[in-house]
């Protein structure tokens, strides 16, 4: 088969698209004929190299994708050949109430080979049915960011109707999902972006107030917009460049919920502000199977809509990485096997 492969950690020149052996299907696995897949910042970090993760090279990236079942393992009971499926990439012990807290929890595409290939062998527990009529680009680009944002806001931050929410980078992957979910939950939504086009997108998809963070400090903007109060919840996924201002944006008793640090993972923090204002700092990773089902039903019925900035052949995956790193456009970058185009 043809597949995207990372030959070593480094810049985009370590990405190749070429021949690899067809995957072998285990007893609990399903062979997926991949129709569309999408990139996340996780793919960029995996390519660069993450501390403590020793990948076997060449590595196939990709934690988002969808396609058609072409073969099932002997123990598979949930799917049949011809079924339409999408990947839910988190792998944990399903006997636990919350598999994301499994000490051995890992992510397909980050810790083990992913789905950016013509074919992928995926455990049946990591596949979700895709209804007829859902475009492959939507099916292949929704799962990771919408489940992440749903868990952040609905489960971890316990967002309530009428609360004020600040979504950073509202045109990015997690950001544009969080924007829609916060609006759906009945929150008053504040959003940041780096261009008028991105801010217009945010307003069209649920933002009540927008701020160009390239032109003004968003923490000062939040204080002005809320008469000095601050917001109840901040959706953080940038890290070092925004961390202190995110904390400054919170009202007393507010909650900061974070799923990553695309701009740096070791920020300076303001401990006195945290304890004096009794703030909560909440980490969040992926979602439980039930949470995935809840949010993806709202994607499938069109309540939530993934923004897709471009669709490229998999042979141009290096270019797709550059688009994410350079913050070009808004939404997800989708790649499709060259044989599908």
C-alpha positions, 0 to 999 in steps of 0.5 A: 500500500501507499502510506505517509511515513515519517523516517525520523524526527525533524522538519517536514523533509522527513515526511515521505509518501511511498510503499509500505507492507499492507497491514495484517488484521488482528483478531479484534481488528478491522481493515479500513480502506481509508477515504479521507483523513485529517491532520492535527497539531498532534501530527506536527508534535509527533513528527518533531519528536515528543519526550518519552515516546520512542517510535519505531521508524518508519512511523505512519502518523494520523489520528483522524480518518474514515473509510470503508471496512474491507476485512474483519478479524475473527473476534470482531462483532460490531462491524461487517464488510462494507460498513462506513467507519471513522477512527476514535484514536484513544486506546484505554482499558474499557473496563474502567469507568474512564478509560482516559485515566488508564496508566497505559492510555495511548493514541493511535497515530501518536504512540502507535501507527496511525491512519494516514495510509491507503489501508489501516488495521484498527481495533474495533473498539476504536471505530465509530459508525458513520451514517450514510450521507456524511461526506468523507471529509467530514467523517475523516476530520471530526472525531479528535477535535470534537471529542476533545472540546466536548470533554473539556467543556461539558465534562471537565469544566461542567459548563452551564448555560449563561456562563462566559467562555473564552475560546483561544484560537477559535479558528483552529482545530480544537478552537473551532469545535469548542466555539460551537460546543460552547454556543450549543451549551448556552454560554456567552462566547468570547473568541480570539483570532489573528485576522479579520477573516478568522474573527468573522468565521468565529462570529458566524459559528457562535462567538458573541464577542471577538478579539484580534490578539495580534492587535490587542491584549486579550486579557485586557479586552476581556476585562473591558468587555466584562466590566472587570469581572472576567470569564467563567471558563477559558479554553486553553490549548496554546500554552506558554504564549497565552498562559498568564493572560488566560489566568488573568482573564478568569473571574474569581472561582473560574476554571481554565481547561487545557488539552495542550500547548501548541506554543510551548508546554512550560509556561510561567504561571501566576500562583498568587492569582490562582490561590487568591481567586480560587481558580481551577486548572483542569487538564483534559485528554480525548474522551470516553467512548460514551462522550465520543458517541454523544458529540459525534451524533451532533456532528453527524446530524449537522449540529456541529460542522468541522471547518475544512481549510483544504483537501490535499493528496496524501503525497502532499502531507508535508505541505499540510504540516506547513499549513498547520505550523504557519497557521494558514487559514482556519479549520482542518486540513484533510488528506486523501490517498492519491488513489482516491483522487 
